[in-house]
């Protein structure tokens, strides 16, 4: 994962568009390839700080971030502060998360999933548009991190929640509203990710 990331950072720093990687095979698209994460917002630090420092700290901080987002999710489910902290810590140090350390886009994308679920549930509870917008933003972050598989799993999870909302919510939510919410999230995701999604789709 280092060479293509280093390449696009070098190109952008030299005021060139990171469209093409001439070093793989006979050349391959660079912008259209998701894994380098060209549009992933935390990668902005590559442009201002030494590459190796940003590389290491992005990995470390995404482990911490995953613990924080699971903590937020458990607090939303009304777990105690201690239980939420323990749950977040266990996930942060879990075998799964340690295993995807070698699959960097997944490590960067997975921590956003608890935030997607929390904001989606908050929308079903309060019907506030800002929660559906936040859900779309968090799904977009998963995609920009370079992991379309995680995005597909996320929409599957949202579909399961829409079918069985009573697992999380006390009040009843009508069926059309649940699925309209997922469609709206999809539209927001398509709009926000277009700069990366369209070249990827063409590739």
N, C-alpha and C positions, 0 to 999 in steps of 0.2 A: 504493500500500500504506500510505501514511501516514495518510490520514483515518480509516479504520475502526480502525486501531490506536490513534490518538490518542483516538478516541471511547471505546473500551472502557476505556482507561487513565483517562480523565476520569470515566467512570461509576463505576468501581471506587473511585477516590479519593474520590468523593462518596458512597460506601456504597450504590450502586445496582447491581442486577444488570444486566450487559451483554447483555440479551436481544434488544434491538431497535435497528435503525439507522433513524431517521426521515428521514434526509437523502438517501437514495438512492431514486429513483423515488417511490412513495407509501409508502415504508418497506419494509425487508427485514430478515430475521432477522440478528442479529449473532453470537450465541453459536453458532448452527448453521452459520455460515460459517467454513470452515477457515482461510482465508488470514490473518485477523488474528492467529491463533496465541494465543488467550486463555489456553490451558492449557499452552503451551510453557514449561517451567520457567525458562530464562534470562530470560524476559520479566518475571519478578518484579522485576527491577531498575527497570523502568519506574515502579514504584510508589514508589520511594525516591530516584531520581535524576532530573535534568532529562531530558525526553523526547529532545531532540536529541543529548545526550551518549550515552544508552543506544542510540538508533537507530544512530549512527555506529559505536560500539564493538562492538555485536552483529555488524554486517556485517564489520568488520575482523577480529574474533576468530574468526568462522566461516571466514574464509579461512585463518587460522593453524591453526584446529582441523582443517580438512580436510587440511592438510599433516601434522599430527601423527598423524591416524588412518591415513593412507596409510603413514607411517613405521612405525607399529605393525604394520600388515598386512605390510609388506615384511620387517620383522624376524621376524615369525612364520614367513614363508617362508624364513627363514635367509639373507636377503641381508645383506651387510656393513653396518656402521653408516654408512659413507660412501654406499653405494648406496641405502640406505633414506632417508638425508637428501636425497640428490639426487632420488630418486623423489618424496618428499613435497613438496619445493620445486617440482618441475616441475608436479605436480598443483595445488598451491596457486596457481601463477601461470599455469595453463593457460588456453587460449582458452575451453574449456567453462565453467570456473568463473567467469571474468570475464564471460562472456555471461549466466550466470544471476544475476549481480548485479542485473540488471533484473527478475528473476523471484524475488523474495526468498524465498518458501517453499522453492523448490528449493535455493537457497544454504544455507538453514538445515538442510535435510533430508539433502542428499547427504553431508556429512561423517560421518554416522552409519553409512553403508553398510559401510565397511571394518571397523568394530567389529562389525557384525552378522555378517559373514563369518568373522572371526577367532573370535568366541565360538561360532558354530555348528560350525566345524571343531574347536575345542577340545572341544566336547561329543562329537562323533563319535569323537575320539581317547580321551578319558578317561571318558566316560559320567557326568560329574559334573553333577548337576541345576542347580547354580548357573550353569553356562555356558548352559544352555537358558533360564533365567530372565533372564540378562543379554541374551541374544539378543532375547527378547520385549520387554525394556525399551528396547533400542536401536531396534527397529522402531517401538515406540510413540512414541519421540522424533521419528522421521521424520514420523509422522502428525500429532502435535501441532504440529510446525513448520508444518503447513498444506499438505503435499504428498502426497495419496493416490496420485498417479502414481508417486512414488518408492517408496512402500510396495508397490505392485503389481510394480514392477520388482524390488524386493528379494526378494519371494517367488518370482518367476521365477528369479532368480539362485540362491536356495536350492534350488529344484527342480533346476536344472542341476547344482549341486554334489552333490545327493543321487543323481542319475543317474550322474555321473562322479566319484565321490569320489577315485579313484586319481590324479587330476591333482594333488591336494593331499596326500593321505594315503598313507603306505606300507602300513599295515595294512588288511586288508579289513574292511568294515563291512557287516553284513547289511542287505538291502534294507528289510525292515519297520521296522527301527530308524530308518533315515534318514527315512522318510516319517512315522513316528510323531512324530519330533522336530519336523518341520515343522508337523504338526497341533497339537502341544503349544505351539509358538511362536505359532501362530494363536490358540489359546485364551488364552494369556497376554496377547497383544496386544489381543484383544477385551475382556478384563476390565479392563486398565489404561487403555484408551482410551475406555471406555464413556461417560464424562461428556461427551466431545466427539463420539464416534462416533454415539450414539443421536440427538442433535439433528440432526447432519449427515445421517444416514440418513432421518430424518423429512422434512427439507428436500428 
